[in-house]
Amino acid sequence: MSTEAGSGTAGFPVASLFPVASLFPAAEFKVSTERLVDLSHPLDANTPIWPDTPSPFDKLTLKTYTDHSQSKGQWGYYQAEGLTTATHVGTHMDAPIHFNKSGLDVSQLSLEQLIGPAVVLNVTKKVQSNPDYLVTQEDVKDWETAHGRIPQGSFVFMLSGWGAKWPALSNVYGSTDVANVSSLHYPAFEPATTSFLVKERGIRGIGVDSPSTDYGQLKNPGTHIALAENNRIGLENVANLESMSEAGGYVIVLPMKLAGGAGAPTRIVGVLAPEVKG
């Protein structure tokens, strides 16, 4: 089975995610809602943004009709908005082109690259004593000792407990002086661990419940680069990871399909392992 992120053969059995009849009738293409987990934070005016982001999230309501007399149609209610936002805001994807000029942009990622087994590395206790904690290869080995080898084509997530700090800006970024990027403190992946997961386990991407896949005190974005150079995906500010199965689950990653985009706000759907219900 190929380790390429865009290979033609998926690295997991789709049938285990969607039990379907041989002729794929629509009524059979389903998964129990009890196994679904929303892994995204809502976007609103309180969403924390990266300190030097020029375009914070802003929603502008364009029209609201509350009765028939205000509209030309016969609707009881109508609403539409305009939207201004940075692309790397809230729960979002980093596409490979974010740190690789020749990498794939958001719109170029195949559907296959956006779905895969979910591996959750729980480092919550370690982060409680060290907010700058970096996920190590030892953490990966501990997971594999308990659950077996990480499946090819997986998304590997760091569960640090950081999501509980959302959306308080100073808590999310671990600093009372967020404008000073050098003062930020939050956990992420060690670049060497990311490289190992990409090269030795053939993962599709990694995700964190903190603001970035590189930690707050980074000197250079090693994890971003390790992902981007191999056309892998980064997912940041992932929500509700504590509700996911550590093993046996899946994720479906649904970014806004922005042509040329280096990133995009993203809805992430978690699917619990078959024996686990929410």
Residue, then its C-alpha position, 0 to 999 in steps of 0.5 A: m500500500s502506497t505511503e503517498a498522501g495522494s495515493g489512489t488506494a485509501g489507507f483504511p477500510v471505508a466499509s468500516l466507516f460507512p456500512v453500505a449495501s452492495l449497490f450503495p442505496a442512499a438509505e444505507f450510506k450512513v453512520s450512527t450519529e451516536r458515533l459522531v464528534d464535532l471537532s471544530h470550534p464555532l467562528d465568531a467575533n470572540t475567536p482568538i486570532w494569531p497576534d499579527t493577523p491583519s484580518p480578524f473574523d467579522k460577520l456582516t449581516l446583509k439582509t434579514y426579512t422577518d415577514h412576507s411584506q418585506s420580501k418579494g417572495q413568500w418566505g416567513y424569514y430570510q437572512a444572508e451574511g457577508l464574511t471577512t476573515a483570515t484563513h488561518v483562524g479558529t479550527h483550521m487547516d494548514a495546506p502544504i503550500h503554507f510552508n512549501k511554495s510548490g506544495l498543494d493548496v487547499s483546493q488541490l487536496s484530494l478527498e482521499q487526503l481529507i479522510g483517515p483513521a484517527v490516532v489520539l495521543n493523550v499527553t494531558k498530564k505532561v502538559q499540566s506540568n509543562p505548557d511548552y511540552l512537545v509530543t515525542q517519539e516516546d509518546v508515539k511508542d507508548w500509543e503503539t504499545a497499547h494499540g498497535r502500529i499507527p495505521q497508514g493514512s492516519f491523522v495523528f492528534m495531540l490531546s493536551g487539554w488545551g481546548a478547555k482554554w478556548p476562547a480566552l485569548s491570553n489562555v489560548y496563547g499562554s501569555t498576557d502579552v499576546a502581541n509579543v510572539s516570543s512570550l507565547h506558551y502552548p504545546a505542540f509536536e516535536p519536529a522530529t516526531t512529525s518527521f518520523l510519523v510522515k516518513e515511517r508511518g505514512i500519516r496524512g497529517i497531524g492535529v493539535d488542540s493548541p494554536s499551532t502544530d509548532y509550540g509557542q516558543l519555537k525558533n523555527p517552524g520545524t513541524h510545519i516544514a516537515l508536513a509541507e515538504n511532504n504534502r501533508i496537512g496540519l490541523e490547528n485549534v481542534a476541539n473536543l478531542e477528549s471525546m474521541s477514541e484514542a484508537g479505532g476512530y476516523v476523521i473527515v476533514l472539511p476545509m473551505k475549498l479556497a483556490g490557491g489557499a494556504g489555509a482555510p477554516t475547517r469543519i472536522v467530523g470525528v467518528l468514534a470507534p465502533e464499540v464506543k458511543g458518545 
